[in-house]
Amino acid sequence: MKLHFCTLFNSAYLARGLAMYRSLKEVCPDFHLYVFAFDDATHAYFQKEKLADLTVISLQEFENPELLRVKPDRTAGEYCWTSTSSTILYCIQTFQLDHCTYIDADMIFYHNPGVLLQEMGDHSVMITEHRYTALYDQSATSGIYCVQFVTFKNDARGMKVLKWWRDACIEWCYNRHEDGKFGDQKYLDDWTTRFEGVHVMRHEGGGVAPWNVQQYDILQDKEGYLVKNKKSGKVQELVFFHFHGLKFYSGDMVELTGSGYSISEDARRYLYLPYAKQLFSIGDHVSSQSSISNPNGVSQTRIPGRNENGKIIWKKNIYNRLRHLAGRIPAYRKEENQVYHRSEL
């Protein structure tokens, strides 16, 4: 079965998008990725590279009057959220696909995602739970489900849900909480009761992310990585990991996670450090071969809670120790190890 994916990003996320694409090439024998280039530099890059199993789509090709009407009222991030459902619909309709899965660009695939699509069976839509660790539960504000891997089949039920979501996002999609809405994501909360044919992904190796990785041991085997649920003991393939919140700063510094998420030493060693190292390498190559100077979205601002050398500020460290004593963060939180210089990877 040929798998169809779409994603969107601009040149500041180009290294991440390329890393994600390369991971698909390694683990997925038959797929096609549609990249919606959210700036001209990204479109020009892919037009020149002509990568196998990848089609690049410019904003000029993609944007319709409905999107252009609301674009001035949305921030760049809000417009990306507004556009997500429209990218899926565009791919299904333009390329006559039998299904399409939207995936975030800041993910890496470690096993063939075909196992996730097979799980759908006769369902028409598949959504992914955040599966928050209790300490980080943001369901009330950010939603039960994460728009990171969402699949729609080109059938009556799938198109009904997708078009409803597209229309809702054009009507309202902002980075704020209002009347039970938040961005494009809170709309998914009631899909299992609002619509027919919606399946919630059961495979725990899909959707592993900094907000739930604390629930798993990361294991390594000859074929890749596995996740072991600490509570149930169940072991499954790690299909993909979502590196949400990873940020680059000037001086070749990288912060592994945002929002104060704790990660285990195994997650750091097996997943985060190799990913950051790969992004530095891809960024170097892109910068040397194109006019894109910042493919990793490097921020020139100082790292929060750090001095000019990236070292943790003493008061910040004491603050987090107090947070741990109050039960707000886990004991294995190692604040000093969230930020690395490139030479340390």
C-alpha atoms as one frame of an Amber mdcrd trajectory, in Angstrom:
protein
   0.000   0.000   0.000   1.390   3.348  -1.039   1.239   5.883   1.788   0.487
   9.536   1.040   1.692  12.256   3.410   1.614  16.029   3.400   3.336  18.627
   5.527   4.005  22.356   5.544   6.951  24.508   6.595   9.096  27.476   5.609
  12.872  27.819   5.258  13.379  28.191   9.031  12.113  24.605   9.372  13.794
  23.249   6.250  16.410  21.170   8.091  13.672  19.546  10.170  11.558  18.844
   7.119  14.493  17.232   5.355  15.330  15.102   8.399  11.739  13.905   8.549
  11.738  13.115   4.815  14.999  11.181   5.103  13.600   9.123   7.967  10.605
   8.180   5.826  12.958   7.124   3.040  14.750   4.812   5.457  11.741   3.022
   6.921   8.868   3.338   4.448   9.244   1.352   1.200   6.401   3.002  -0.714
   5.300   6.561   0.055   4.928  10.028  -1.381   5.367  13.268   0.533   3.700
  16.523  -0.543   5.506  19.550   0.877   3.678  22.866   1.030   6.417  25.469
   0.849   5.438  28.434   2.979   8.046  30.731   1.489   9.705  31.124  -1.904
  13.121  29.987  -0.665  11.766  26.593   0.397   9.956  26.147  -2.913  13.094
  27.063  -4.879  15.178  24.620  -2.843  12.959  21.630  -3.609  12.508  22.669
  -7.216  16.278  22.522  -7.577  16.877  19.330  -5.592  14.074  17.273  -7.183
  14.013  14.699  -4.390  12.511  11.292  -5.064   8.996  10.600  -3.766   8.462
  14.285  -2.967   6.311  16.942  -4.615   6.680  20.574  -3.607   3.673  22.904
  -3.790   3.995  26.678  -3.674   1.676  29.052  -1.879   0.667  30.446  -5.262
  -0.559  26.999  -6.304  -2.187  26.199  -2.987  -3.847  29.346  -1.667  -7.477
  29.903  -2.595  -9.715  32.957  -2.088 -10.982  31.673   1.269  -7.481  31.330
   2.687  -6.305  34.627   1.223  -9.301  36.378   2.761  -8.366  35.373   6.326
  -4.569  35.449   5.928  -4.120  39.131   6.923  -6.001  38.453  10.171  -3.729
  35.578  11.272  -0.153  35.489  12.516   2.306  33.333  10.552   1.826  30.490
  13.018  -1.941  30.854  13.067  -2.022  30.824   9.282  -0.097  27.530   9.254
  -2.691  26.059  11.620  -5.485  27.521   9.499  -3.980  25.873   6.412  -3.346
  22.368   7.735  -6.756  20.922   6.890  -6.689  22.691   3.530  -3.384  21.036
   2.602  -4.886  17.588   3.161  -7.967  18.434   1.102  -5.809  19.949  -1.656
  -3.737  16.772  -1.953  -6.734  14.440  -2.015  -8.578  16.496  -4.611  -5.657
  17.604  -6.806  -3.799  14.307  -6.945  -6.881  12.069  -6.629  -5.539  10.230
  -3.599  -7.476   7.522  -1.788  -6.143   8.872   1.521  -3.729  11.457   2.901
  -2.006  11.851   6.269  -0.846  15.218   7.539   2.425  15.004   9.492   4.334
  17.701  11.367   7.773  18.508  10.008   9.537  18.154  13.373   9.074  14.389
  13.605  11.349  11.436  12.893  10.112   8.015  11.797  11.921   5.013  13.260
   9.646   2.259  11.908   7.309   1.996   8.942   4.166   4.085   9.670   2.188
   1.668   7.541   1.411  -0.223  10.746  -0.529   2.834  11.949  -2.571   3.089
   8.749  -3.395  -0.635   8.875  -4.878  -0.083  12.314  -7.603   2.112  10.780
  -9.386  -0.836   9.223 -12.731   0.338   7.847 -12.594   3.693   9.633 -12.347
   6.864   7.562 -10.386   9.160   9.893  -7.582   8.524  12.369  -6.524  10.950
  15.096  -3.755  10.765  17.708  -4.120  11.392  21.413  -1.607  13.544  23.242
  -1.527  10.832  25.933  -0.203  13.420  28.351   1.807  12.399  31.378  -0.337
  13.568  34.317   2.209  16.221  35.283   1.919  17.868  31.863  -1.775  17.369
  31.131  -2.918  20.260  28.920  -6.012  18.585  27.511  -8.298  21.374  28.717
  -6.342  24.032  26.865  -4.465  22.344  24.009  -6.892  19.513  23.306  -7.178
  15.779  23.821  -5.721  15.085  20.378  -2.609  16.360  18.624  -2.578  17.528
  15.027   0.706  15.781  14.315  -0.434  12.650  12.465  -4.010  12.761  11.216
  -5.341  10.622   8.361  -8.378  11.064   6.109  -9.670   8.608   3.545 -11.246
   9.869   0.352 -14.692   8.523   1.137 -17.973  10.137   2.166 -17.298   9.979
   5.908 -13.703  11.128   5.644 -14.508  14.061   3.384 -17.393  15.139   5.627
 -15.052  15.449   8.616 -12.238  17.056   6.632 -14.437  19.704   5.010 -16.080
  20.501   8.341 -12.634  20.989   9.898 -11.433  23.088   6.947 -14.444  25.389
   7.194 -14.104  25.700  10.972 -10.417  26.650  10.720 -11.096  29.298   8.110
 -13.817  30.736  10.318 -11.695  30.737  13.503  -8.096  29.618  14.116  -6.076
  31.661  16.580  -3.376  31.112  19.183  -5.741  31.776  22.081  -8.492  30.035
  24.011 -11.988  31.172  23.166 -15.352  29.431  23.572 -13.746  26.022  23.916
 -11.523  26.516  20.861  -7.757  26.690  20.476  -6.047  26.884  17.094  -6.942
  24.016  14.794  -6.538  21.413  17.526  -9.428  21.678  20.009 -11.825  21.097
  17.128 -10.851  17.406  17.260 -12.019  16.879  20.844 -15.529  15.645  20.007
 -14.963  13.992  16.625 -15.514  10.473  17.956 -19.072  11.458  18.927 -19.773
  14.181  16.367 -18.879  12.055  13.332 -18.973   8.444  12.202 -15.888   6.494
  11.209 -13.319   8.240  13.431 -10.621   6.023  14.931  -8.257   6.961  17.768
  -4.794   5.506  17.220  -4.082   2.687  19.691  -0.435   2.007  18.819   1.646
   3.627  21.548   4.672   3.896  19.263   2.841   6.579  17.302   2.728  10.009
  18.891   5.567   9.706  21.399   6.526  13.250  22.351   8.092  15.292  25.175
   4.725  15.558  26.963   4.290  11.758  27.270   7.737  10.148  26.898   8.032
   9.969  30.712   5.582   7.028  30.566   7.990   4.893  28.530  11.364   3.249
  28.628  13.170   3.750  25.326  14.760   0.468  24.245  17.086  -0.274  21.374
  17.019  -3.364  19.193  18.633  -4.377  15.909  15.794  -2.847  13.870  15.526
   0.476  15.676  13.872   1.597  18.876  11.036   0.325  21.030   8.862   1.907
  23.687   7.965   0.015  26.838   5.008   1.301  28.821   6.279   1.527  32.386
   2.855   0.782  33.847   1.569  -2.016  31.615   4.902  -3.433  30.485   3.689
  -3.483  26.872   6.460  -3.138  24.287   5.881  -1.764  20.775   7.955  -0.302
  17.975   8.706   3.391  18.235   7.096   4.474  14.960   7.688   8.200  15.271
   8.808  10.777  17.796   7.619  14.376  17.766  10.477  16.731  18.703   8.188
  19.572  19.689   9.874  22.543  21.332  13.447  21.910  20.207  15.060  25.298
  19.558  18.346  26.571  18.152  20.116  29.660  19.452  23.092  31.698  18.316
  26.503  30.357  19.208  25.690  26.803  18.029  23.452  26.154  21.027  20.402
  23.900  21.011  17.680  23.486  23.648  16.218  19.989  23.501  12.739  20.642
  24.875  10.538  23.556  25.750   7.849  24.089  28.371   9.891  22.425  31.131
   9.398  18.843  29.948  11.632  16.251  31.590  13.256  13.590  29.459  15.068
  10.468  30.567  18.714   9.783  29.869  17.772   7.082  27.330  15.450   9.460
  25.441  18.206  12.048  25.442  20.937   9.657  24.280  18.977   7.623  21.726
  16.649  10.252  20.293  17.343  13.884  21.108  21.122  14.165  20.771  21.323
  12.281  17.430  18.426  14.385  16.107  20.047  17.688  17.104  23.348  16.568
  15.598  21.604  15.614  12.366  19.880  18.998  12.145  23.176  20.827  12.540
  24.654  18.715   9.742  21.681  19.190   7.414  21.673  22.907   8.152  25.336
  23.161   7.160  24.678  21.376   3.892  21.624  23.465   3.011  23.456  26.721
   3.758  26.419  25.678   1.614  24.277  24.613  -1.337  21.633  27.351  -1.392
  20.872  30.936  -0.463  19.058  29.801   2.691  21.169  31.026   5.598  19.049
  29.884   8.543  17.512  26.443   7.813  17.311  25.632  11.531  15.473  28.788
  12.553  18.276  29.970  14.832  17.127  32.618  17.300  19.511  35.420  18.147
  17.988  35.900  21.582  19.515  34.554  24.772  18.311  31.153  25.942  15.705
  31.573  28.694  17.261  31.008  32.116  20.799  30.956  30.678  23.746  33.332
  30.574  25.540  34.365  27.395  27.491  31.066  27.399  24.360  28.953  27.672
  25.025  28.037  31.320  22.054  27.817  33.633  21.476  30.865  35.777  21.820
  29.990  39.477  18.425  31.387  40.467  16.735  29.391  37.723  18.357  26.201
  38.995  17.219  26.875  42.569  13.737  27.661  41.278  13.477  24.286  39.556
  14.793  22.452  42.605  12.027  24.073  44.626   9.527  23.079  41.945  10.695
  19.482  42.284  10.335  19.545  46.059   6.809  20.855  45.583   6.025  17.931
  43.287   5.817  20.099  40.169   8.616  18.427  38.182  10.080  14.884  38.337
  13.201  14.048  40.310  15.243  13.133  37.230  14.806  16.575  35.680  18.344
  17.666  34.747  17.976  21.276  33.799  21.676  21.624  32.950  21.341  18.912
  30.286  18.515  20.488  28.329  20.902  22.850  26.530  23.913  21.689  24.530
  26.633  23.236  22.465  27.116  21.611  19.101  30.501  20.245  20.167  28.817
  18.277  23.002  26.501  16.255  20.764
